[in-house]
């Protein structure tokens, strides 16, 4: 993709809050909606326990929310709490980095996912990301793009993953030649293949960090398996692993998407914490390797981003199974902890410019589709 010299460069602040409920990630990029012109500052602010508890209540309610019911009251509480967290994070980040609101053309906020249900032959998909975008726009005094997934789901798409068009921009900026795969290890893993001809295909590979996080939290330990230490001390239960991999999701071709609650912890309930962590980590690695194998062109390399790349046990297991060279984002000069925040800054620009953010090969939508909504400060 190329741009003309008359195309306006937008300076955009993007946000992402993942399913780990760990932090608000922020990044500034300059983009014309097609290419990354430059990278601005990036950072994060940890979520406080009160905000996390409010969001966790909404997630619990979302799991029981029937389609014919009014949305749970907890959703509105979470919208405001997530917006307040974004505002606090942004104001601190902007002050530290000398970013003035008047210098921003746009803000892009993903919001907090509390529900994602992929479409089935019988039911349309549902996806819910909670944030009060108007509060963010008014608090910063900058127009704000949000609600990036709904249009795709309404058009019959999976609503995920949405970062592939940004992954492609990163690949181009780095001078990499396709086919190249980008593997994001968040709560759920997803893979983007930038084909040799530049076309995109993408899908969720399976659980990544999410199941291990839930395991550790459910057993009263920390919020995650720091450094993969629990997994390293355990032994993989091959029968349980085989049971997970027999799920029909892995036999399906993409585009396809998952929620982190689509797989149960019940199969590892009888295992020690260490063995359960080892088994779920192996599951994440096997799922990622299956994703690489399902790419229509064998990638010359897989570039790993997202929080899971900090887990050496998971990363080593993926390298062992992938069958192609595996590098980390930093090896390519990318900011591995900021890519999703950068992506939603990029998607916000594309939303403003009316450019597509999802594609037949990434979400299964019938034709390239723009998405997102924009709210201006002061709108009723």
Secondary structure as the mmCIF struct_conf table of DSSP 4:
data_model
#
loop_
_struct_conf.conf_type_id
_struct_conf.id
_struct_conf.beg_label_comp_id
_struct_conf.beg_label_asym_id
_struct_conf.beg_label_seq_id
_struct_conf.end_label_comp_id
_struct_conf.end_label_asym_id
_struct_conf.end_label_seq_id
TURN_TY1_P TURN_TY1_P1 UNK A 5 UNK A 6
BEND BEND1 UNK A 7 UNK A 7
HELX_LH_PP_P HELX_LH_PP_P1 UNK A 8 UNK A 9
STRN STRN1 UNK A 10 UNK A 16
TURN_TY1_P TURN_TY1_P2 UNK A 19 UNK A 20
STRN STRN2 UNK A 23 UNK A 31
BEND BEND2 UNK A 33 UNK A 35
STRN STRN3 UNK A 36 UNK A 46
HELX_LH_PP_P HELX_LH_PP_P2 UNK A 47 UNK A 48
HELX_RH_AL_P HELX_RH_AL_P1 UNK A 49 UNK A 63
TURN_TY1_P TURN_TY1_P3 UNK A 64 UNK A 64
TURN_TY1_P TURN_TY1_P4 UNK A 67 UNK A 68
BEND BEND3 UNK A 69 UNK A 69
HELX_LH_PP_P HELX_LH_PP_P3 UNK A 70 UNK A 72
HELX_RH_AL_P HELX_RH_AL_P2 UNK A 73 UNK A 97
TURN_TY1_P TURN_TY1_P5 UNK A 98 UNK A 98
HELX_RH_3T_P HELX_RH_3T_P1 UNK A 101 UNK A 103
BEND BEND4 UNK A 105 UNK A 105
STRN STRN4 UNK A 106 UNK A 109
STRN STRN5 UNK A 112 UNK A 117
BEND BEND5 UNK A 121 UNK A 123
STRN STRN6 UNK A 126 UNK A 130
HELX_RH_AL_P HELX_RH_AL_P3 UNK A 133 UNK A 140
TURN_TY1_P TURN_TY1_P6 UNK A 141 UNK A 141
BEND BEND6 UNK A 142 UNK A 142
STRN STRN7 UNK A 144 UNK A 146
BEND BEND7 UNK A 149 UNK A 149
HELX_RH_AL_P HELX_RH_AL_P4 UNK A 150 UNK A 154
TURN_TY1_P TURN_TY1_P7 UNK A 155 UNK A 156
TURN_TY1_P TURN_TY1_P8 UNK A 163 UNK A 163
HELX_RH_AL_P HELX_RH_AL_P5 UNK A 164 UNK A 173
TURN_TY1_P TURN_TY1_P9 UNK A 174 UNK A 175
HELX_LH_PP_P HELX_LH_PP_P4 UNK A 176 UNK A 177
BEND BEND8 UNK A 178 UNK A 179
STRN STRN8 UNK A 180 UNK A 185
BEND BEND9 UNK A 186 UNK A 187
STRN STRN9 UNK A 188 UNK A 194
TURN_TY1_P TURN_TY1_P10 UNK A 196 UNK A 197
BEND BEND10 UNK A 198 UNK A 198
STRN STRN10 UNK A 200 UNK A 207
BEND BEND11 UNK A 208 UNK A 209
HELX_RH_AL_P HELX_RH_AL_P6 UNK A 210 UNK A 218
TURN_TY1_P TURN_TY1_P11 UNK A 219 UNK A 220
BEND BEND12 UNK A 221 UNK A 221
BEND BEND13 UNK A 223 UNK A 224
HELX_RH_3T_P HELX_RH_3T_P2 UNK A 226 UNK A 228
HELX_RH_AL_P HELX_RH_AL_P7 UNK A 229 UNK A 233
BEND BEND14 UNK A 234 UNK A 234
HELX_RH_AL_P HELX_RH_AL_P8 UNK A 238 UNK A 245
TURN_TY1_P TURN_TY1_P12 UNK A 246 UNK A 246
BEND BEND15 UNK A 247 UNK A 247
HELX_RH_3T_P HELX_RH_3T_P3 UNK A 248 UNK A 251
BEND BEND16 UNK A 252 UNK A 252
HELX_LH_PP_P HELX_LH_PP_P5 UNK A 253 UNK A 253
BEND BEND17 UNK A 254 UNK A 255
TURN_TY1_P TURN_TY1_P13 UNK A 260 UNK A 261
BEND BEND18 UNK A 262 UNK A 263
BEND BEND19 UNK A 265 UNK A 265
HELX_RH_3T_P HELX_RH_3T_P4 UNK A 266 UNK A 268
TURN_TY1_P TURN_TY1_P14 UNK A 269 UNK A 270
BEND BEND20 UNK A 271 UNK A 271
HELX_RH_AL_P HELX_RH_AL_P9 UNK A 273 UNK A 293
TURN_TY1_P TURN_TY1_P15 UNK A 294 UNK A 294
BEND BEND21 UNK A 295 UNK A 297
BEND BEND22 UNK A 300 UNK A 300
STRN STRN11 UNK A 301 UNK A 305
BEND BEND23 UNK A 306 UNK A 306
HELX_RH_3T_P HELX_RH_3T_P5 UNK A 307 UNK A 310
HELX_RH_AL_P HELX_RH_AL_P10 UNK A 312 UNK A 322
BEND BEND24 UNK A 323 UNK A 324
STRN STRN12 UNK A 325 UNK A 328
HELX_RH_3T_P HELX_RH_3T_P6 UNK A 329 UNK A 332
TURN_TY1_P TURN_TY1_P16 UNK A 333 UNK A 333
TURN_TY1_P TURN_TY1_P17 UNK A 336 UNK A 338
HELX_RH_AL_P HELX_RH_AL_P11 UNK A 339 UNK A 353
TURN_TY1_P TURN_TY1_P18 UNK A 354 UNK A 354
STRN STRN13 UNK A 358 UNK A 358
HELX_RH_AL_P HELX_RH_AL_P12 UNK A 360 UNK A 363
BEND BEND25 UNK A 366 UNK A 367
STRN STRN14 UNK A 369 UNK A 369
STRN STRN15 UNK A 373 UNK A 375
TURN_TY1_P TURN_TY1_P19 UNK A 377 UNK A 378
#
